[in-house]
Amino acid sequence: MPAPAAAHYIGVSESTLRTLNLPRRKLGAKRVYDRADLDAYADALPYDGAVEELPEW
């Protein structure tokens, strides 16, 4: 996805997104972010505050 959409997806500004050094893919002359990479980045962030135990499925 393009930078504006990727930034919105993870809840940061475009300028912050560009400082995160996330991988981008080439789509013709454009550079886009892969949602899987954005999800992996967000999943690796630490939790803030208490975390409830998740039920085992």
PLY file of the C-alpha trace (Angstrom):
ply
format ascii 1.0
element vertex 57
property float x
property float y
property float z
element edge 56
property int vertex1
property int vertex2
end_header
0.00 0.00 0.00
1.21 3.55 -0.58
2.87 5.48 2.25
-0.21 7.53 3.27
-2.33 4.39 3.63
0.46 2.46 5.37
0.98 5.27 7.87
-2.72 5.43 8.60
-2.87 1.62 8.92
-0.33 1.54 11.75
-1.37 4.88 13.23
1.67 7.06 12.59
2.46 10.05 10.40
4.07 9.58 7.00
7.27 11.19 8.24
7.41 8.75 11.17
6.69 5.84 8.83
9.71 6.76 6.72
11.99 6.71 9.80
10.94 3.17 10.75
13.12 1.61 8.05
10.40 -0.83 7.02
10.92 -2.75 3.79
9.18 -1.47 0.68
8.40 -3.22 -2.57
8.68 -1.89 -6.10
5.49 -1.51 -8.07
6.65 0.02 -11.32
8.08 3.40 -10.37
6.23 3.39 -7.04
7.40 2.08 -3.69
4.71 0.42 -1.58
4.52 -1.21 1.83
3.36 -4.79 2.27
0.60 -5.18 4.87
2.29 -8.32 6.23
5.42 -6.26 7.00
3.30 -3.59 8.71
1.51 -6.25 10.77
4.82 -7.86 11.77
6.17 -4.48 12.87
3.06 -3.74 14.95
3.02 -7.24 16.45
6.61 -6.80 17.64
5.81 -3.61 19.58
5.65 -3.97 23.37
2.32 -3.73 25.15
1.64 -0.73 27.35
0.06 -1.61 30.68
-1.42 -4.87 31.88
-2.14 -7.54 29.32
-4.98 -9.95 29.89
-4.39 -13.62 29.34
-5.81 -14.67 26.00
-7.94 -17.81 25.96
-6.51 -20.84 24.24
-8.49 -21.61 21.13
0 1
1 2
2 3
3 4
4 5
5 6
6 7
7 8
8 9
9 10
10 11
11 12
12 13
13 14
14 15
15 16
16 17
17 18
18 19
19 20
20 21
21 22
22 23
23 24
24 25
25 26
26 27
27 28
28 29
29 30
30 31
31 32
32 33
33 34
34 35
35 36
36 37
37 38
38 39
39 40
40 41
41 42
42 43
43 44
44 45
45 46
46 47
47 48
48 49
49 50
50 51
51 52
52 53
53 54
54 55
55 56
